[in-house]
Amino acid sequence: MPRSNRPRRHRPPGSGGKYGAEPAELDLDRARNGFAQRQSAPDGEWMVRPVTAGNAQKAYTCPGCNHPIQPGVPHLVVWQEDAMFGAEAGMRDRRHWHENCWRGRSYRYR
């Protein structure tokens, strides 16, 4: 019997054969919101996710300047990746920042 030189594709278990597999559905809200990027700073590792003007629907207070971030204003959502009580605690303590306030923040410990 002749051998094929083409490598076999790996199929995940339960995929239902060649034509039975359902394609994974694309989460459009997540794609539109942007992706979080890791940033290193003297005060730790931070995850920073941009929020577009169209997705900014609530008012928040920026911790950098203590002024409100109005609905419809693009801004950043920031959380500490290496939080003392774990990543989940860091995610719970996330804050909304103006982009300029985040870029110009001071690293002084208060």
N, CA, C and O atoms as a MOPAC input file, in Angstrom:
PM7 MOZYME 1SCF
protein

 N      0.85000 1    -1.17000 1     0.00000 1
 C      0.00000 1     0.00000 1     0.00000 1
 C      0.89700 1     1.23400 1     0.00000 1
 O      1.81400 1     1.31800 1     0.81700 1
 N      0.65600 1     2.20800 1    -0.90700 1
 C      1.48800 1     3.41400 1    -0.94900 1
 C      1.21400 1     4.30800 1     0.25400 1
 O      0.10700 1     4.34600 1     0.79000 1
 N      2.24800 1     5.01700 1     0.65400 1
 C      2.14300 1     5.93800 1     1.78700 1
 C      1.96300 1     7.35600 1     1.27300 1
 O      2.49700 1     7.71600 1     0.22400 1
 N      1.22500 1     8.14200 1     1.99700 1
 C      1.02200 1     9.54200 1     1.65200 1
 C      2.08900 1    10.37900 1     2.34800 1
 O      2.42300 1    10.12600 1     3.50500 1
 N      2.61700 1    11.36000 1     1.65500 1
 C      3.61100 1    12.24900 1     2.25200 1
 C      2.98600 1    13.44300 1     2.95500 1
 O      3.69100 1    14.24500 1     3.56800 1
 N      1.69300 1    13.56100 1     2.87100 1
 C      1.01800 1    14.66700 1     3.54300 1
 C      0.80700 1    14.33900 1     5.01500 1
 O      0.35400 1    13.24300 1     5.34500 1
 N      1.13100 1    15.28100 1     5.90800 1
 C      0.89200 1    15.00900 1     7.33100 1
 C     -0.60200 1    14.99500 1     7.62800 1
 O     -1.38800 1    15.69000 1     6.98400 1
 N     -0.96600 1    14.20600 1     8.59500 1
 C     -2.36900 1    14.13500 1     9.00500 1
 C     -2.69200 1    15.31500 1     9.89800 1
 O     -1.87300 1    15.73600 1    10.71500 1
 N     -3.89600 1    15.84400 1     9.73300 1
 C     -4.34900 1    16.92700 1    10.60300 1
 C     -4.86000 1    16.35100 1    11.90300 1
 O     -5.55800 1    15.33700 1    11.92600 1
 N     -4.50100 1    17.01300 1    12.97800 1
 C     -4.96800 1    16.58900 1    14.29800 1
 C     -6.40200 1    17.06300 1    14.49000 1
 O     -6.69800 1    18.24400 1    14.30800 1
 N     -7.27800 1    16.16100 1    14.85100 1
 C     -8.67300 1    16.50300 1    15.14900 1
 C     -8.90700 1    16.33400 1    16.63400 1
 O     -8.54800 1    15.30900 1    17.21300 1
 N     -9.51300 1    17.34600 1    17.25500 1
 C     -9.81300 1    17.20800 1    18.68300 1
 C    -10.83300 1    16.10400 1    18.91100 1
 O    -11.67600 1    15.85500 1    18.04900 1
 N    -10.76800 1    15.43600 1    20.06300 1
 C    -11.73100 1    14.37500 1    20.35200 1
 C    -13.16100 1    14.89800 1    20.32500 1
 O    -13.44500 1    15.98500 1    20.82900 1
 N    -14.04400 1    14.12600 1    19.74000 1
 C    -15.44600 1    14.51300 1    19.67400 1
 C    -15.75400 1    15.54300 1    18.62000 1
 O    -16.79700 1    16.19500 1    18.67100 1
 N    -14.84900 1    15.70300 1    17.65100 1
 C    -15.08300 1    16.71700 1    16.62500 1
 C    -16.08400 1    16.25500 1    15.57800 1
 O    -16.55700 1    17.06500 1    14.78100 1
 N    -16.41100 1    14.98500 1    15.56600 1
 C    -17.44200 1    14.51800 1    14.65500 1
 C    -16.92700 1    14.20300 1    13.26000 1
 O    -17.70900 1    14.20200 1    12.30900 1
 N    -15.67800 1    13.94400 1    13.11400 1
 C    -15.16000 1    13.56100 1    11.80400 1
 C    -14.81900 1    14.75400 1    10.94000 1
 O    -14.69100 1    15.88200 1    11.41600 1
 N    -14.67600 1    14.47500 1     9.66000 1
 C    -14.18700 1    15.49100 1     8.73400 1
 C    -15.13500 1    16.66300 1     8.58200 1
 O    -14.69200 1    17.81200 1     8.59900 1
 N    -16.42000 1    16.41100 1     8.43300 1
 C    -17.36700 1    17.48800 1     8.16900 1
 C    -18.31600 1    17.76600 1     9.32400 1
 O    -19.16000 1    18.65700 1     9.22200 1
 N    -18.20000 1    17.03300 1    10.40800 1
 C    -19.13400 1    17.17800 1    11.50600 1
 C    -18.77500 1    18.26300 1    12.51400 1
 O    -19.59100 1    18.59300 1    13.37400 1
 N    -17.57900 1    18.82100 1    12.42700 1
 C    -17.15600 1    19.78700 1    13.43200 1
 C    -17.77600 1    21.15700 1    13.17700 1
 O    -17.80800 1    21.64000 1    12.04500 1
 N    -18.26100 1    21.76400 1    14.24000 1
 C    -18.80400 1    23.11800 1    14.15700 1
 C    -17.67200 1    24.11700 1    14.32000 1
 O    -16.84000 1    23.93900 1    15.21000 1
 N    -17.60200 1    25.16000 1    13.50200 1
 C    -16.55100 1    26.16400 1    13.70100 1
 C    -16.82300 1    26.97400 1    14.96900 1
 O    -17.97400 1    27.21100 1    15.33500 1
 N    -15.75800 1    27.38700 1    15.62400 1
 C    -15.90400 1    28.19200 1    16.83200 1
 C    -16.49100 1    29.54900 1    16.46000 1
 O    -16.09500 1    30.16200 1    15.46900 1
 N    -17.44500 1    30.00800 1    17.27500 1
 C    -18.10500 1    31.27800 1    16.98200 1
 C    -17.23600 1    32.44100 1    17.43600 1
 O    -16.65900 1    32.40400 1    18.52200 1
 N    -17.14300 1    33.46200 1    16.61400 1
 C    -16.34400 1    34.64100 1    16.91600 1
 C    -17.11700 1    35.55800 1    17.85000 1
 O    -18.27400 1    35.88900 1    17.58900 1
 N    -16.48000 1    35.96500 1    18.92900 1
 C    -17.10000 1    36.88200 1    19.88200 1
 C    -16.82000 1    38.30800 1    19.40700 1
 O    -15.74800 1    38.85200 1    19.67300 1
 N    -17.78100 1    38.91400 1    18.70500 1
 C    -17.57200 1    40.22400 1    18.10600 1
 C    -17.40400 1    41.32200 1    19.14100 1
 O    -16.63800 1    42.25800 1    18.91000 1
 N    -18.09300 1    41.24200 1    20.27400 1
 C    -17.94100 1    42.26700 1    21.30400 1
 C    -16.50900 1    42.29600 1    21.82600 1
 O    -15.93700 1    43.36700 1    22.03100 1
 N    -15.94400 1    41.13500 1    22.03400 1
 C    -14.56400 1    41.06700 1    22.52100 1
 C    -13.59100 1    41.59200 1    21.46500 1
 O    -12.61900 1    42.27000 1    21.80000 1
 N    -13.84400 1    41.28400 1    20.20900 1
 C    -12.96900 1    41.76700 1    19.14000 1
 C    -13.06100 1    43.28500 1    18.99200 1
 O    -12.05400 1    43.93800 1    18.71700 1
 N    -14.23200 1    43.84300 1    19.16600 1
 C    -14.39900 1    45.29200 1    19.03700 1
 C    -13.79600 1    46.04100 1    20.21600 1
 O    -13.33800 1    47.17200 1    20.05500 1
 N    -13.78700 1    45.43800 1    21.38700 1
 C    -13.29700 1    46.11500 1    22.58800 1
 C    -11.78900 1    46.27900 1    22.60800 1
 O    -11.28400 1    47.13100 1    23.34000 1
 N    -11.07000 1    45.51600 1    21.85200 1
 C     -9.61600 1    45.59200 1    21.89600 1
 C     -9.06200 1    44.53700 1    22.83000 1
 O     -9.79300 1    43.91600 1    23.60200 1
 N     -7.78700 1    44.35100 1    22.74800 1
 C     -7.13200 1    43.32200 1    23.54100 1
 C     -6.29300 1    43.96800 1    24.63200 1
 O     -5.70200 1    45.03100 1    24.44100 1
 N     -6.25300 1    43.31400 1    25.76000 1
 C     -5.44000 1    43.81200 1    26.86700 1
 C     -3.96700 1    43.56000 1    26.55400 1
 O     -3.60000 1    42.51300 1    26.02100 1
 N     -3.13900 1    44.53600 1    26.89500 1
 C     -1.69900 1    44.41500 1    26.71300 1
 C     -1.02300 1    44.49900 1    28.07100 1
 O     -1.44800 1    45.25100 1    28.94700 1
 N      0.03100 1    43.71900 1    28.23100 1
 C      0.78600 1    43.73800 1    29.48300 1
 C      1.78900 1    44.88800 1    29.44600 1
 O      2.49600 1    45.08100 1    28.45700 1
 N      1.84100 1    45.65100 1    30.54700 1
 C      2.80900 1    46.73200 1    30.68200 1
 C      3.56200 1    46.56000 1    31.99200 1
 O      2.96500 1    46.34000 1    33.04600 1
 N      4.86500 1    46.66200 1    31.90800 1
 C      5.70700 1    46.58600 1    33.11000 1
 C      6.01300 1    47.99100 1    33.59500 1
 O      6.31400 1    48.88000 1    32.79800 1
 N      5.93500 1    48.18800 1    34.89700 1
 C      6.21200 1    49.48700 1    35.50400 1
 C      6.90400 1    49.24200 1    36.84300 1
 O      6.89200 1    48.11800 1    37.34400 1
 N      7.50500 1    50.27600 1    37.42800 1
 C      8.14900 1    50.09500 1    38.73500 1
 C      7.19500 1    49.60400 1    39.82200 1
 O      7.63900 1    49.01100 1    40.80500 1
 N      5.90700 1    49.83900 1    39.66200 1
 C      4.94800 1    49.40400 1    40.68000 1
 C      4.25300 1    48.09700 1    40.32700 1
 O      3.25400 1    47.75700 1    40.96100 1
 N      4.74500 1    47.35100 1    39.33800 1
 C      4.19400 1    46.03100 1    39.05100 1
 C      3.88600 1    45.80200 1    37.58700 1
 O      4.21800 1    46.60900 1    36.71900 1
 N      3.23600 1    44.66500 1    37.34000 1
 C      2.80100 1    44.27800 1    36.00200 1
 C      1.33100 1    44.64800 1    35.86400 1
 O      0.51800 1    44.31000 1    36.72500 1
 N      0.99300 1    45.33700 1    34.78800 1
 C     -0.36200 1    45.82800 1    34.58600 1
 C     -0.91900 1    45.32500 1    33.26600 1
 O     -0.18700 1    45.18500 1    32.28600 1
 N     -2.20300 1    45.05600 1    33.24600 1
 C     -2.91800 1    44.74400 1    32.00800 1
 C     -3.72200 1    45.98700 1    31.65100 1
 O     -4.44600 1    46.52700 1    32.48700 1
 N     -3.59200 1    46.43900 1    30.40600 1
 C     -4.23000 1    47.67900 1    29.95800 1
 C     -5.06400 1    47.35300 1    28.72600 1
 O     -4.54500 1    46.84500 1    27.73200 1
 N     -6.35900 1    47.64900 1    28.79500 1
 C     -7.27100 1    47.39100 1    27.67300 1
 C     -7.92400 1    48.69400 1    27.25200 1
 O     -8.52100 1    49.37900 1    28.08300 1
 N     -7.82500 1    49.05200 1    25.97600 1
 C     -8.49000 1    50.28000 1    25.51200 1
 C    -10.00200 1    50.08600 1    25.38500 1
 O    -10.47300 1    49.00200 1    25.04000 1
 N    -10.74000 1    51.13300 1    25.66300 1
 C    -12.19000 1    51.15500 1    25.48000 1
 C    -12.47900 1    52.25400 1    24.45400 1
 O    -12.11000 1    53.41000 1    24.65900 1
 N    -13.13200 1    51.89300 1    23.36500 1
 C    -13.43000 1    52.86800 1    22.31700 1
 C    -14.57600 1    53.77200 1    22.74400 1
 O    -15.28800 1    53.48400 1    23.70600 1
 N    -14.74400 1    54.87000 1    22.01600 1
 C    -15.81200 1    55.82200 1    22.33100 1
 C    -17.18800 1    55.15800 1    22.21200 1
 O    -18.08600 1    55.44800 1    23.00200 1
 N    -17.35000 1    54.28500 1    21.24500 1
 C    -18.63600 1    53.61500 1    21.05900 1
 C    -18.97200 1    52.64000 1    22.17200 1
 O    -20.14600 1    52.39500 1    22.44500 1
 N    -17.95100 1    52.07800 1    22.82100 1
 C    -18.18200 1    51.11600 1    23.89500 1
 C    -18.17900 1    51.74600 1    25.27900 1
 O    -18.49700 1    51.07300 1    26.26000 1
 N    -17.82700 1    53.01600 1    25.37900 1
 C    -17.82400 1    53.70900 1    26.67500 1
 C    -19.23200 1    54.21500 1    26.94300 1
 O    -19.63300 1    55.25800 1    26.42800 1
 N    -19.98200 1    53.46900 1    27.75600 1
 C    -21.39100 1    53.78200 1    27.94300 1
 C    -21.74400 1    54.22600 1    29.35100 1
 O    -22.88100 1    54.62700 1    29.59900 1
 N    -20.79800 1    54.16400 1    30.27700 1
 C    -21.06900 1    54.56700 1    31.65400 1
 C    -20.05000 1    55.61900 1    32.07800 1
 O    -18.98500 1    55.74000 1    31.47300 1
 N    -20.37700 1    56.36600 1    33.10400 1
 C    -19.45500 1    57.36300 1    33.64800 1
 C    -18.59700 1    56.71400 1    34.73200 1
 O    -19.10200 1    55.95500 1    35.55900 1
 N    -17.30800 1    57.01400 1    34.72400 1
 C    -16.36800 1    56.50600 1    35.72400 1
 C    -15.54600 1    57.67300 1    36.24500 1
 O    -15.50000 1    58.72700 1    35.61100 1
 N    -14.90400 1    57.50300 1    37.37800 1
 C    -13.99300 1    58.50400 1    37.90500 1
 C    -12.57100 1    58.01300 1    37.70800 1
 O    -12.21600 1    56.92000 1    38.14800 1
 N    -11.76300 1    58.82300 1    37.04600 1
 C    -10.36600 1    58.48100 1    36.78300 1
 C     -9.57500 1    58.60900 1    38.07900 1
 O     -9.62800 1    59.66200 1    38.71400 1
 N     -8.83700 1    57.56700 1    38.49900 1
 C     -8.05200 1    57.67600 1    39.73500 1
 C     -6.82600 1    58.57900 1    39.57800 1
 O     -6.22600 1    58.97600 1    40.57700 1
 N     -6.44900 1    58.90500 1    38.35600 1
 C     -5.28700 1    59.75600 1    38.14100 1
 C     -5.56600 1    61.22500 1    38.39700 1
 O     -4.73000 1    61.92400 1    38.96900 1
 N     -6.73400 1    61.70400 1    37.98000 1
 C     -7.05600 1    63.12700 1    38.11500 1
 C     -8.31500 1    63.37700 1    38.93700 1
 O     -8.64200 1    64.52700 1    39.22800 1
 N     -9.02300 1    62.32100 1    39.31300 1
 C    -10.28200 1    62.39300 1    40.06700 1
 C    -11.36500 1    63.17100 1    39.32500 1
 O    -12.27600 1    63.70800 1    39.95600 1
 N    -11.28300 1    63.24000 1    38.00800 1
 C    -12.33100 1    63.83500 1    37.18800 1
 C    -13.13200 1    62.72200 1    36.52500 1
 O    -12.61500 1    61.62200 1    36.32500 1
 N    -14.37500 1    62.99100 1    36.18700 1
 C    -15.18900 1    61.93300 1    35.57100 1
 C    -14.76400 1    61.63400 1    34.13500 1
 O    -14.31000 1    62.51400 1    33.40400 1
 N    -14.92200 1    60.38400 1    33.76100 1
 C    -14.79400 1    59.95300 1    32.37300 1
 C    -16.22700 1    59.81200 1    31.88000 1
 O    -16.94000 1    58.89400 1    32.28500 1
 N    -16.64000 1    60.70100 1    31.02300 1
 C    -18.02900 1    60.72700 1    30.55700 1
 C    -18.29400 1    59.60900 1    29.54700 1
 O    -17.36700 1    59.14200 1    28.88500 1
 N    -19.54700 1    59.18000 1    29.42600 1
 C    -19.88300 1    58.19900 1    28.38000 1
 C    -19.52500 1    58.75800 1    27.00100 1
 O    -19.72100 1    59.94200 1    26.72900 1
 N    -19.00300 1    57.89500 1    26.14800 1
 C    -18.61800 1    58.29700 1    24.81200 1
 C    -17.19000 1    58.78800 1    24.69600 1
 O    -16.76200 1    59.17600 1    23.60900 1
 N    -16.43400 1    58.78100 1    25.80300 1
 C    -15.03400 1    59.21700 1    25.79000 1
 C    -14.14700 1    57.96800 1    25.80400 1
 O    -14.27800 1    57.13500 1    26.70000 1
 N    -13.24500 1    57.82600 1    24.82500 1
 C    -12.34800 1    56.65700 1    24.85900 1
 C    -11.41500 1    56.74000 1    26.06300 1
 O    -10.95400 1    57.82200 1    26.42700 1
 N    -11.14200 1    55.59500 1    26.67400 1
 C    -10.29000 1    55.54900 1    27.85400 1
 C     -9.66200 1    54.17000 1    27.97600 1
 O     -9.75800 1    53.36400 1    27.05100 1
 N     -9.02000 1    53.88700 1    29.10500 1
 C     -8.36200 1    52.60700 1    29.34000 1
 C     -8.94100 1    51.93700 1    30.57300 1
 O     -9.31500 1    52.60500 1    31.53800 1
 N     -9.01400 1    50.60900 1    30.53600 1
 C     -9.34200 1    49.82000 1    31.72400 1
 C     -8.04100 1    49.15500 1    32.14500 1
 O     -7.39300 1    48.48700 1    31.34000 1
 N     -7.65800 1    49.33800 1    33.40600 1
 C     -6.35500 1    48.89600 1    33.89200 1
 C     -6.54100 1    48.04000 1    35.13800 1
 O     -7.31800 1    48.39000 1    36.02600 1
 N     -5.81800 1    46.90400 1    35.20300 1
 C     -5.81300 1    46.09900 1    36.41400 1
 C     -4.42000 1    45.52500 1    36.61600 1
 O     -3.66200 1    45.34800 1    35.66300 1
 N     -4.09700 1    45.24100 1    37.86300 1
 C     -2.77100 1    44.74700 1    38.20600 1
 C     -2.71700 1    43.24500 1    37.99700 1
 O     -3.51400 1    42.49800 1    38.56300 1
 N     -1.77600 1    42.81500 1    37.18500 1
 C     -1.63200 1    41.40200 1    36.85600 1
 C     -1.00200 1    40.63500 1    38.01900 1
 O     -1.36000 1    39.48300 1    38.26100 1
 N     -0.08300 1    41.25100 1    38.72900 1
 C      0.59200 1    40.57000 1    39.82700 1
 C      0.10200 1    41.09000 1    41.18400 1
 O      0.90000 1    41.43400 1    42.05600 1
 N     -1.20900 1    41.14100 1    41.34100 1
 C     -1.80600 1    41.64700 1    42.58100 1
 C     -1.43400 1    40.73900 1    43.75900 1
 O     -1.18000 1    39.54700 1    43.58300 1
 N     -1.40800 1    41.31000 1    44.93500 1
 C     -0.98700 1    40.57900 1    46.12200 1
 C     -1.87800 1    39.36200 1    46.39700 1
 O     -1.38500 1    38.31800 1    46.82500 1
 N     -3.17500 1    39.49200 1    46.15300 1
 C     -4.10500 1    38.40200 1    46.45800 1
 C     -4.51200 1    37.61800 1    45.21900 1
 O     -5.54300 1    36.94600 1    45.22600 1
 N     -3.72100 1    37.69200 1    44.16400 1
 C     -3.96000 1    36.89700 1    42.97000 1
 C     -4.55100 1    37.69900 1    41.82400 1
 O     -4.96900 1    38.84500 1    41.98700 1
 N     -4.57400 1    37.06200 1    40.65900 1
 C     -5.04200 1    37.72100 1    39.43700 1
 C     -6.52900 1    38.07200 1    39.51800 1
 O     -6.95100 1    39.10000 1    38.98700 1
 N     -7.32600 1    37.22700 1    40.17800 1
 C     -8.75900 1    37.51200 1    40.29600 1
 C     -8.99900 1    38.77600 1    41.11100 1
 O     -9.87300 1    39.57600 1    40.78000 1
 N     -8.22500 1    38.95500 1    42.17400 1
 C     -8.35800 1    40.16800 1    42.99100 1
 C     -7.95000 1    41.39200 1    42.18600 1
 O     -8.57400 1    42.44700 1    42.29700 1
 N     -6.90900 1    41.25800 1    41.37800 1
 C     -6.49600 1    42.35900 1    40.52400 1
 C     -7.56800 1    42.72900 1    39.52100 1
 O     -7.79600 1    43.90800 1    39.25000 1
 N     -8.22900 1    41.71900 1    38.96800 1
 C     -9.30500 1    41.96200 1    37.99900 1
 C    -10.50300 1    42.63400 1    38.67300 1
 O    -11.14500 1    43.50000 1    38.07700 1
 N    -10.80300 1    42.24100 1    39.90600 1
 C    -11.91700 1    42.87100 1    40.63000 1
 C    -11.62600 1    44.33400 1    40.93000 1
 O    -12.54500 1    45.15100 1    40.98500 1
 N    -10.35400 1    44.67100 1    41.12200 1
 C     -9.95900 1    46.03600 1    41.47400 1
 C     -9.59200 1    46.87700 1    40.26300 1
 O     -8.89300 1    47.88000 1    40.40700 1
 N    -10.03800 1    46.49900 1    39.08500 1
 C     -9.68900 1    47.25300 1    37.86800 1
 C    -10.29100 1    48.65500 1    37.91900 1
 O    -11.33100 1    48.88100 1    38.53700 1
 N     -9.61100 1    49.59000 1    37.25400 1
 C    -10.03100 1    50.98400 1    37.23900 1
 C    -10.01700 1    51.52200 1    35.82100 1
 O     -9.28200 1    51.03400 1    34.96200 1
 N    -10.83600 1    52.53100 1    35.58700 1
 C    -10.92300 1    53.20100 1    34.28900 1
 C    -10.11600 1    54.49800 1    34.36600 1
 O    -10.34300 1    55.32500 1    35.25000 1
 N     -9.16700 1    54.67200 1    33.42900 1
 C     -8.25200 1    55.81500 1    33.42300 1
 C     -8.37800 1    56.57000 1    32.10800 1
 O     -8.65000 1    55.97600 1    31.06500 1
 N     -8.17700 1    57.90300 1    32.16700 1
 C     -7.94400 1    58.65800 1    30.93900 1
 C     -6.59800 1    58.18400 1    30.38300 1
 O     -5.70300 1    57.82800 1    31.15000 1
 N     -6.45100 1    58.17700 1    29.06900 1
 C     -5.19200 1    57.71900 1    28.48500 1
 C     -4.01700 1    58.58900 1    28.92900 1
 O     -2.95400 1    58.06200 1    29.25600 1
 N     -4.19000 1    59.91100 1    28.94600 1
 C     -3.10600 1    60.80600 1    29.36400 1
 C     -2.77100 1    60.64400 1    30.84300 1
 O     -1.60400 1    60.72400 1    31.22500 1
 N     -3.76900 1    60.41900 1    31.66700 1
 C     -3.51600 1    60.22600 1    33.09800 1
 C     -2.70600 1    58.94400 1    33.33000 1
 O     -1.80500 1    58.92200 1    34.16800 1
 N     -3.02900 1    57.88100 1    32.59100 1
 C     -2.29600 1    56.62400 1    32.74300 1
 C     -0.84600 1    56.79100 1    32.28300 1
 O      0.07500 1    56.30400 1    32.93800 1
 N     -0.64600 1    57.47600 1    31.16500 1
 C      0.70300 1    57.67700 1    30.63900 1
 C      1.54400 1    58.55600 1    31.56900 1
 O      2.75000 1    58.34200 1    31.69800 1
 N      0.92100 1    59.53400 1    32.21200 1
 C      1.66000 1    60.47900 1    33.04100 1
 C      1.60300 1    60.20000 1    34.52000 1
 O      1.97700 1    61.05600 1    35.32100 1
 N      1.14000 1    59.01100 1    34.91100 1
 C      0.99700 1    58.74500 1    36.34500 1
 C      2.36000 1    58.70800 1    37.01700 1
 O      3.37600 1    58.42400 1    36.38100 1
 N      2.36600 1    58.99500 1    38.30000 1
 C      3.61900 1    58.94300 1    39.04600 1
 C      3.66700 1    57.59900 1    39.76400 1
 O      2.62900 1    57.01300 1    40.06900 1
 N      4.85400 1    57.12300 1    40.02700 1
 C      5.02900 1    55.82500 1    40.66400 1
 C      5.29200 1    55.95700 1    42.15400 1
 O      5.70300 1    54.99600 1    42.80500 1
 N      5.05300 1    57.15800 1    42.69900 1
 C      5.27300 1    57.35700 1    44.13400 1
 C      4.26200 1    56.54400 1    44.91600 1
 O      3.08900 1    56.45800 1    44.55200 1
 N      4.73300 1    55.95800 1    45.98100 1
 C      3.82000 1    55.20800 1    46.84000 1
 C      3.23600 1    56.14800 1    47.86600 1
 O      3.96300 1    56.88900 1    48.52800 1
 N      1.92700 1    56.11800 1    47.99900 1
 C      1.22600 1    57.04500 1    48.89200 1
 C      0.93000 1    56.41300 1    50.20800 1
 O      0.34300 1    57.05100 1    51.08100 1

